[in-house]
């Protein structure tokens, strides 16, 4: 097996591990998947990974429930840098007023990964959102969505943002979505980073 293939497999396993450790609350192993100065951007969060872990722990104490399911990972390696793209689905359970609902949001984890001191770790994570749905957990429950709130957010993560903002989250309305200008810019900047000198 070639060294290049081994590195791509190592990075793919790293990305898969991140989701499992995040969803199961294995914070120490989660920390081992990222660089200490790494950053994370998602609908409701932008900051360091350590700040992200603290925010997740706080949301867990408040009863938040979400899971990440991942498909294949494609990795482009150049020296000690790599870009990993992973198809994924975010499943979130929450409430709109008293009605339990599920949101399913599809997209791509778009990771900048670096090898430092012989170890590949995630240095910067973004998400490109594709499409989402919102449904009541119990058949027969009725929900009424505010068009004004719903249309604040782009189509790629509109329902996820609706649920998060309804429950007090501060959601960024300008994140990358499939084929959006923000997505094009994200990929351009990442490619420039990949090919830049250390």
BELMOLIN-V823381 format. One line per field, one symbol per residue. ss: DSSP state (H for helix, E for strand, C for the rest). phi: phi as a letter, one per 20 degrees, with the letter a starting at -180 (. if undefined). A space follows every 50 residues. Layout:
# BELMOLIN-V823381
ss->???
phi->???
This chain:
# BELMOLIN-V823381
ss->CCHHHHHHHHHHHHHHHHHHHHHHCCHHHHHCCEEEEEEEEECCEEEEHH HHHHHHHHHHHCCCEEEEEEEEEEEEEECCEEEEEEEEEEEEEEEECCEE EEEEEEEEEEEEEEEECCEEEEEEEEEEEEEEEEEECCCCCCCCCCHHHH CCCCHHHHHHHHHHHHCCCCCCCCCCECCCHHHHHHHHHHHHHHHCCC
phi->.ffffgfffffffgfffgfffffemeffffgfecfgefcccbgdbbrfff fffffffffffenfcbccddefddcddbmdcbdddcfbcddcdbcdldef cddccdacfddeccdclmcfbfdbdccdedabcccffdgofdccefffff efdfgfcgfffgfffgenfedfecefcgmefffffgffffffffeefg
